Amino acid sequence: LPPKDPRIADILVIHGHALQQAGLFDHPDSTPDENFRQAQTELEEADRLYQQAAGNHQLEHARTLRFLAVDLDDLGQGDRALQLNEQALNLFTTTLGEHSAETLNEKVTYADELALSGRREEAEKALRSAIAGLLVVRGPGHSDIGLADDRLARLLQETGRYEEANQAMTEAIDIGTRVYGPSSELVA
């Protein structure tokens, strides 16, 4: 393949994601940090290639930024992860539109990073906006809404708003029970 072929970036993203997953588990040949650092290197290279490639590779670029943000977060670089999530959200919004399911799910991820950085008010606003959009796009009872409700409940609990948190968590559990079944680990 030519050096700037976007398919090379595709391969790097797949391998980088595999390294991320390996970083979550003990492995006899490497430590989790080594896997995350190697994934970060490969994802940064993929991102560079997507930016240089001719044609429209905005979605691939956005997804790579999302994967890279996960690595940086796992390596304790939350501020940089927040920046990359914001860039990814902007790319998804520009490419897919603000009402696409993938953009709205990215907004949930961005809200998580906002909350981790202490920007809870912005995080709540982003989560509520994402949930409202997902209700329109996915319909009530979709697992994406349950996940967003769960994250909103956790955020509200952190801010001492227990009654609202309980309501959001109840909605998340109800959706999880319908989607995954009452005995699922995701519901427990």
Backbone as a ProteinNet text record, in pm:
[ID]
protein_1_A
[PRIMARY]
LPPKDPRIADILVIHGHALQQAGLFDHPDSTPDENFRQAQTELEEADRLYQQAAGNHQLEHARTLRFLAVDLDDLGQGDRALQLNEQALNLFTTTLGEHSAETLNEKVTYADELALSGRREEAEKALRSAIAGLLVVRGPGHSDIGLADDRLARLLQETGRYEEANQAMTEAIDIGTRVYGPSSELVA
[TERTIARY]
83.3	0	87.9	42.5	117.7	122.7	229.9	248.9	134.2	63.2	-44.6	-183.2	-188.7	-317.5	-398.4	-523.9	-604.1	-631.3	-612.4	-632	-526	-408	-306.4	-357.7	-420.4	-478.3	-586.6	-667.6	-772	-710.9	-600.8	-533.1	-476.1	-417.1	-362.5	-472.7	-589	-700.4	-744.9	-757.5	-799.3	-697.9	-569.6	-466.6	-460.7	-472	-471.7	-586.5	-703.4	-819.3	-795.8	-735.9	-703.6	-605.2	-508.3	-414.5	-485.2	-582	-660.4	-728.7	-790.3	-860.9	-763.2	-644.8	-543.3	-497.1	-497.6	-457.4	-551.9	-671	-767.8	-744.8	-659.4	-638.3	-489.6	-458.7	-319.2	-273.8	-154.2	-97.4	46.6	91.4	226.5	338.3	312.2	418.1	421.3	321.7	319.4	231.4	254.3	171.6	58.1	-48.3	-156.1	-106.6	-19.5	32.2	108.7	187.5	259.7	162.1	55.3	-44.8	-113.6	-151.4	-217	-123.4	4.7	100.3	122.1	132.5	147.9	22.4	-94.8	-219.8	-222.5	-178.6	-176	-87.1	29.5	121	56	-7	-67.5	-189.3	-268	-385.2	-345.3	-239.5	-190.6	-141.6	-74.8	-28.7	-147.4	-247.3	-368	-435.7	-445	-507.5	-431.2	-298.9	-216.1	-240.7	-249.1	-272.7	-411	-512.9	-646.7	-647.3	-574.4	-572.1	-500.2	-401.8	-325.5	-391.2	-476.3	-534.1	-626.2	-622.1	-714.3	-853.4	-954.5	-1091.5	-1146.8	-1268.2	-1336.9	-1318.6	-1241.4	-1216.7	-1252	-1348.4	-1383.7	-1435.9	-1520.1	-1573.2	-1462.7	-1373.5	-1262.6	-1175.5	-1152.8	-1073.6	-1142.6	-1273.6	-1348.4	-1343.5	-1360.8	-1358.3	-1219.6	-1116.8	-979.9	-955.8	-1003.9	-989.7	-1058.2	-1174.7	-1248.4	-1165.6	-1109.4	-1026.6	-904	-842.1	-723.4	-757.9	-873.9	-916.9	-930.1	-979.4	-991.3	-853.4	-755.2	-618.5	-564.7	-579.8	-526.2	-592.9	-721.9	-793.4	-737.4	-714.8	-659.7	-517.7	-446.7	-310.4	-307.3	-423.5	-430.4	-418.2	-443.1	-434.1	-574.6	-655.6	-795.6	-817.4	-733.1	-750.8	-735.7	-634.8	-613.3	-726.5	-772.1	-883.7	-1008.2	-1032.9	-1147.4	-1136	-1017.2	-996.2	-1025	-976.1	-998.3	-1145	-1212.8	-1356	-1433.7	-1393.5	-1459.4	-1435.7	-1313.9	-1284.1	-1366.1	-1373.5	-1450.3	-1597.7	-1652.9	-1793	-1816.7	-1725.9	-1739.5	-1735.1	-1647	-1639.3	-1765.9	-1816	-1940.3	-2055.1	-2062.7	-2169.6	-2161.2	-2040.6	-2020.7	-2050.1	-2006.6	-2018.1	-2156	-2208.9	-2334	-2455.7	-2429.8	-2538	-2558.7	-2613.5	-2627.2	-2732.5	-2818.9	-2927	-2902.4	-2780.9	-2753.8	-2728.1	-2761.8	-2742.1	-2595.5	-2505.9	-2363.6	-2315	-2361.8	-2325.9	-2380.5	-2504.3	-2565	-2494.4	-2453.9	-2377.9	-2240.6	-2180.2	-2052.2	-2070.8	-2186.1	-2215.2	-2221.3	-2273.3	-2276.2	-2132.7	-2047.7	-1906.6	-1838.4	-1863.8	-1806.5	-1854.6	-1981.3	-2035.7	-1963.8	-1930.2	-1853.5	-1721	-1652.3	-1523.3	-1540.4	-1646.7	-1673.7	-1692.5	-1769.1	-1794.4	-1664.3	-1581.1	-1453.8	-1362.5	-1376.3	-1291.1	-1352.4	-1465.3	-1527.1	-1627.5	-1651.8	-1745.7	-1884.1	-1939.4	-2062.5	-2185.2	-2192.5	-2308.8	-2315.3	-2199.3	-2193.4	-2223.2	-2172.6	-2195.2	-2343.8	-2411.1	-2554.8	-2630.7	-2596.2	-2662.3	-2641.1	-2518.1	-2487.9	-2563.2	-2568.5	-2640.4	-2789.6	-2848.3	-2992	-3023.2	-2935.6	-2952.8	-2940.8	-2841.6	-2822.4	-2941.9	-2992.1	-3106.9	-3228.3	-3251.6	-3366	-3352.5	-3232.7	-3210.2	-3225.5	-3171	-3181.8	-3326.7	-3407.1	-3548.5	-3616.5	-3577.2	-3634.7	-3580.2	-3448.4	-3383.2	-3404.7	-3391.2	-3397	-3533.7	-3607.4	-3734.5	-3713.5	-3819.6	-3805.6	-3774	-3694.9	-3664.3	-3542.2	-3472	-3351.7	-3235.6	-3147.6	-3035.1	-2945.4	-2932.1	-2851.2	-2908.4	-3040.1	-3104.4	-3082	-3089.4	-3062.3	-2921.2	-2824.9	-2686.4	-2673.1	-2733.5	-2726.5	-2798.1	-2912.2	-2982.5	-2895.4	-2824.1	-2734.5	-2626.2	-2568.7	-2463.1	-2518.3	-2639.7	-2702.9	-2730.1	-2778.1	-2805.7	-2678.1	-2568.6	-2441.8	-2396.9	-2413.3	-2375.5	-2462.4	-2593.2	-2683.7	-2653.9	-2617.7	-2582.6	-2457.4	-2358.8	-2235.5	-2263.1	-2367.6	-2399.7	-2502.7	-2534.7	-2624.6	-2771.9	-2807	-2946.9	-3003.9	-3023	-3053.6	-3190.5	-3289.5	-3422.8	-3422	-3358.8	-3348	-3261.4	-3154.4	-3065.4	-3142.1	-3223.6	-3301.4	-3398.2	-3460.3	-3552.9	-3479.5	-3363.4	-3286.1	-3235.4	-3191.9	-3142.2	-3256.1	-3374	-3490.2	-3521.9	-3516.6	-3540.2	-3433.8	-3308.3	-3199.1	-3218.1	-3254.6	-3275.4	-3395.3	-3502.3	-3619.5	-3584.2	-3510.1	-3468.2	-3376.7	-3278.5	-3186.2	-3257.1	-3356.4	-3432.5	-3507.8	-3569.2	-3642.6	-3548.1	-3433.9	-3342.7	-3259.7	-3204.3	-3108	-3164.8	-3280.8	-3338.9	-3305.2	-3388.7	-3372.3	-3250	-3195.9	-3081	-2946.7	-2949.2	-2825.8	-2733.2	-2603.7	-2504.5	-2513.4	-2558.7	-2570.5	-2680	-2773.2	-2884.9	-2855.8	-2782.3	-2756.8	-2678.5
-118.3	0	124.9	229.9	355.7	408.9	479.9	523.9	607.4	682.6	767.6	708.8	581.8	516.3	508.9	556.1	553.1	412.3	310.3	172.9	135.8	197.9	175.5	228.9	344.7	401	308.9	251	158	41.1	-12.6	-125.2	-82	36.3	86.8	105.6	152.2	170.1	35	-63	-196.9	-253.6	-242.9	-295.1	-213.7	-82.1	2.8	-31.1	-56.3	-93.5	-229.2	-322.2	-452.6	-436.5	-346.9	-321.4	-258.6	-170.8	-114	-224.9	-317	-426.9	-513.6	-538	-616.4	-543.5	-411.9	-333	-346.3	-395.9	-413.2	-541.4	-628.3	-758.7	-780.8	-864.9	-902.6	-990.6	-965.9	-1043.2	-1074.9	-1197.6	-1235.5	-1160.7	-1111.3	-1047.9	-896.2	-835.2	-689.3	-643	-519.2	-460.6	-381.1	-355	-272.7	-136.9	-70.7	59.8	49.8	-58.3	-76.8	-91.1	-167.8	-184.3	-52.6	22.7	151.1	248.5	250	341.4	302.6	172.5	127.3	160.7	140	175.8	325.1	405.1	550.4	586.2	525.7	552.7	517.9	400.5	357.4	442.2	479.5	562	703.7	756.6	888.7	885.2	777.3	762.5	748.5	670.9	657	792.7	867.2	999.1	1089.8	1085.4	1165.7	1126	996.4	948.3	990.1	980.8	1023.8	1171.9	1250.7	1394.2	1425.3	1344.6	1367	1306.8	1208	1135	1223.8	1201.4	1271.5	1212.3	1291.8	1241.9	1268.7	1223.7	1249.4	1132.3	1155.3	1053.1	1108.8	1201.5	1267.7	1168.7	1074.5	978.4	891.1	843	761.8	843.3	969	1058.8	1076.2	1099.2	1117.3	991.9	875.3	749.5	722.6	759.1	742.9	833.7	956.5	1047.9	990.6	929.3	869.3	757.8	667.9	558.9	613.9	715.3	774.8	839.6	902.1	963.2	858.2	740	631.7	596.5	584.2	553.1	660.5	785.2	894.2	898.6	872.1	868.6	757.6	639.8	527.4	554.4	642	676.9	799.4	844.3	955.8	1092.9	1101.8	1229.8	1279.6	1301	1337	1466.5	1567.3	1695.3	1677.9	1602.6	1577.6	1490.5	1392.8	1308.6	1394.7	1490.6	1580.5	1659.8	1710	1784.6	1697.7	1573.7	1484.6	1446.4	1424.1	1394.5	1512.7	1632.9	1751.9	1762.2	1734.7	1734.9	1627.8	1509.1	1400.4	1439.3	1496.3	1538.7	1641.9	1736.3	1837.1	1774.4	1676.6	1608.1	1527	1455.3	1380.1	1475.2	1587.2	1684.4	1740.4	1776	1831.1	1728.3	1605.9	1500.9	1436.3	1401	1325.5	1410.9	1526.2	1611.9	1592.7	1694.9	1690.9	1592.9	1544.2	1455.1	1308.6	1274.9	1134.1	1060	931.8	851	848	836.3	829.5	961	1073.5	1203.4	1216.2	1176.2	1186.3	1095.7	976.8	888.6	947.1	1013.9	1080.1	1194.2	1259.8	1366.2	1309	1186.8	1120.2	1095.3	1048.4	1024.7	1154.4	1259.8	1390.7	1438.3	1416.3	1455.8	1383.2	1256	1181.3	1250.1	1290	1357.6	1492.4	1564.3	1691.1	1668.3	1566.5	1536.1	1499.6	1418.5	1378.9	1498.6	1599.6	1718.2	1820	1783.4	1872.4	1970.2	1961	2052.1	1986.8	1964.2	1886.1	1954.8	2085.5	2156.6	2140.6	2155.5	2135.3	1990	1898.2	1755.7	1723.4	1777.7	1751.9	1806.9	1926.3	1986.8	1899.6	1852.9	1768.9	1636	1575.3	1448	1464.4	1568.2	1589.3	1616.4	1690.3	1716.7	1587.1	1504.4	1376.9	1284.2	1277.7	1191.6	1237.8	1368.6	1421.5	1385.4	1399.3	1363.9	1215.8	1133.7	988.1	940.9	1006.5	971	990.4	1096.2	1122.6	1024	1004.1	921.6	772.2	728.8	585.5	540.5	633.3	597	556.8	570.4	535.4	386.4	357.5	218.6	162.8	241.9	192.9	186.5	90.2	72.5	195.6	272.5	395.8	493.6	499.8	589.6	538.1	407	349	380.8	371	402.4	549.9	637.2	780.5	812.1	747	766.2	723	612.4	564.2	667.6	722.2	822.3	949.5	988.4	1105.3	1077.8	959	924.6	934.4	884.5	889.5	1034.3	1115.4	1256.2	1327.1	1303.4	1367.1	1321.6	1195.3	1143.8	1214.5	1236.2	1305.2	1447.4	1508	1645.8	1652.2	1536.4	1532.8	1544.6	1527.9	1537.1	1395.7	1336.4	1194.2	1156.8	1241	1207.9	1202.4	1301.7	1301.8	1185	1157.8	1046.2	914.9	898.8	776.6	759	867.9	860.9	819.5	881.5	848	703.1	659.2	522.2	422.5	454.2	366.8	351.2	462.5	456	370.4	387.1	308.6	159.5	126.7	-14.2	-72.3	4.7	-43.3	-74.8	14.7	-8.7	-130	-136.9	-250.4	-382.9	-384.2	-507	-550.2	-452.8	-486.2	-530.3	-463.8	-491.5	-618	-630.5	-738.1	-851.6	-830.7	-931.5	-901.9	-948.3	-914.4	-976.7	-1082.8	-1147.7	-1108.4	-1010.4	-966.8	-893.9	-914.4	-841.4	-691.2	-652.7	-511	-442.2	-519.4	-462.5	-464.5	-564.4	-582.4	-471.3
0	0	0	-68	-62.8	80.9	116.6	255.5	312.4	229.3	280.6	255.5	220	194.4	323.7	321.8	444.3	496.4	412	460.8	564.2	555.6	658.8	792.2	787.7	909.5	964.3	875.3	919.9	997.8	945.8	1010.9	1145.8	1150.5	1276	1381.2	1338.5	1432	1486.8	1400.4	1445.6	1544.1	1511.3	1600.6	1729.5	1718.2	1837	1929.7	1872.1	1953.5	2020.2	1948.8	2007.6	2123.9	2108.3	2217.6	2337.6	2311.1	2420.5	2499.6	2426.5	2492.4	2570.7	2514.2	2584.3	2710.1	2705.9	2821.9	2939.2	2914.7	3021.9	3101.8	3050.2	3112.7	3137.5	3234.2	3257.2	3141.7	3096.4	2986.2	3023	2999.6	3043	2970.3	2849.4	2770.9	2780.6	2843.9	2850.4	2965	3006.5	3111.9	3046	3120.6	3064.1	3014.4	3091.6	3047.4	2915.7	2900.5	2773.6	2658	2678.9	2573.2	2541.5	2644.8	2621.5	2550.2	2588.9	2523.8	2376.7	2349.3	2211	2130.4	2190.8	2123.3	2094.3	2190.7	2171.6	2052.7	2043.3	1932.1	1798.5	1791.6	1665.4	1629.2	1728.4	1700.9	1659.9	1719.5	1678.1	1533	1496.1	1357.3	1262.7	1301.4	1219.2	1202.1	1309.6	1304	1207	1215.2	1124.3	978.1	952.9	816.6	765.6	850.1	808.6	772.6	849.6	822.2	691.3	655.9	533.8	410.6	428.4	315.4	233.6	104.9	16.6	35.9	13.2	25.9	164.1	184.1	309.2	404.9	508	609.7	747.6	751.5	876.7	981.2	938.7	1036.9	1095.3	1008.6	1057.9	1152.3	1116.2	1199.8	1336.3	1335.8	1460.6	1546.6	1485.6	1561.5	1618.7	1543	1592	1711.5	1703.6	1817.2	1940.7	1920.2	2032.1	2095.9	2014.7	2067.9	2140	2080.2	2140	2273.9	2283.1	2409.3	2519.1	2484	2582.4	2637.3	2548.4	2592	2684.9	2644.4	2724.8	2861.5	2864.5	2991.4	3079.9	3020.9	3096.4	3144.8	3075.3	3114.3	3205.8	3249.5	3343.2	3279.4	3149.4	3079.3	3043.5	3146.8	3128.6	3052.6	3075.7	3005.6	2855.3	2816	2672.4	2616.5	2693.5	2650.4	2626.9	2714.6	2698.9	2569	2538.8	2414.4	2292.1	2294.8	2180.7	2167.1	2279.9	2272.7	2215.7	2251.8	2196.9	2045.7	2003.1	1858.8	1787.2	1846.8	1785.8	1775.5	1883.4	1880.8	1771.2	1757.5	1651.5	1512.8	1493.9	1364	1335.8	1437	1418.3	1384	1455.2	1431.9	1290.4	1246.8	1113.2	1005.2	1025.7	924.6	920.8	1037.2	1044	1080.7	1138.6	1185.6	1334.8	1398.5	1543.8	1592.5	1502.2	1543.1	1506.6	1463.2	1433.8	1564.6	1566.9	1688	1728.3	1631.8	1666.2	1726.5	1672.6	1729.2	1871.4	1891.2	2023.8	2124.9	2082.5	2171.9	2202.6	2105.8	2130.7	2230.6	2225.5	2322	2463.8	2478.2	2609.3	2657.1	2568.1	2602.2	2642	2566	2596.5	2733.9	2764	2894.3	3006.9	2985.8	3086.5	3115.7	3009.4	3026.7	3095.6	3061.3	3129.2	3278.7	3313.1	3454.5	3525.3	3460.8	3521.8	3545.2	3460.3	3474.9	3571.5	3633.9	3730.4	3672.2	3544	3477.6	3473.9	3592.2	3606.4	3546.9	3558.1	3503.3	3351.4	3285.7	3140.4	3105.2	3187.7	3163.3	3171.1	3271.2	3284.3	3163.4	3121.8	3005.4	2881.1	2860.8	2744.5	2752.7	2871	2886.7	2861.2	2916.5	2896.2	2749	2682.4	2538.9	2458.9	2493.6	2423.6	2445.3	2568.2	2596.8	2517.4	2514.6	2437.5	2290.1	2235.4	2095.2	2069.9	2161.2	2145	2153.5	2235.7	2242.8	2107.8	2037	1905	1802.2	1802.9	1700.7	1723.5	1848.1	1879.2	1930.7	1988.7	2049.9	2194.3	2276.2	2418.1	2434.5	2535.2	2565.7	2495.8	2415.5	2347.3	2446.8	2428.4	2520.7	2527.9	2419.1	2423.6	2526.2	2535.5	2630.9	2773.3	2790.8	2922.5	2969.5	2880.1	2915.2	2952.3	2873.7	2902.7	3034.4	3059.9	3187.3	3304.7	3288.5	3392.9	3422.3	3318.5	3337.6	3401.4	3361.4	3422.2	3570.8	3602.7	3742.5	3826.6	3774.8	3849.1	3870.2	3767.8	3777.8	3882.1	3877	3972.5	4115.3	4129.3	4261.2	4314.1	4226.4	4266.8	4313.9	4262	4299	4412.1	4470.9	4585.4	4551.8	4427.2	4384	4375.3	4491.4	4501	4444.6	4463.7	4412.3	4258.7	4197.2	4050.6	4003.3	4077.5	4042.8	4048.2	4151.7	4165.7	4048.9	4005.9	3892.3	3764.8	3739.1	3618.5	3624.7	3743.2	3756.3	3737.9	3789.5	3771.2	3623	3549.4	3404.9	3336.8	3376.6	3317.8	3346.2	3468.6	3505.6	3430.8	3419.6	3345.5	3200.8	3138.3	2998.7	2992	3082.4	3083.7	3103.2	3189.4	3214.2	3088.9	3019.7	2896.7	2785.6	2772.6	2661.6	2687	2808.8	2836	2920.2	2980.9	3067.7	3213.6	3305.3	3446.9	3513.1	3457.4	3521.2	3458.3	3368.7	3303.4	3400.6	3382.5	3462.8	3438.4	3320.9	3286.8	3366.2	3417.2	3492.9	3642.6	3686.1	3831.1	3893.7
[MASK]
++++++++++++++++++++++++++++++++++++++++++++++++++++++++++++++++++++++++++++++++++++++++++++++++++++++++++++++++++++++++++++++++++++++++++++++++++++++++++++++++++++++++++++++++++++++++++++

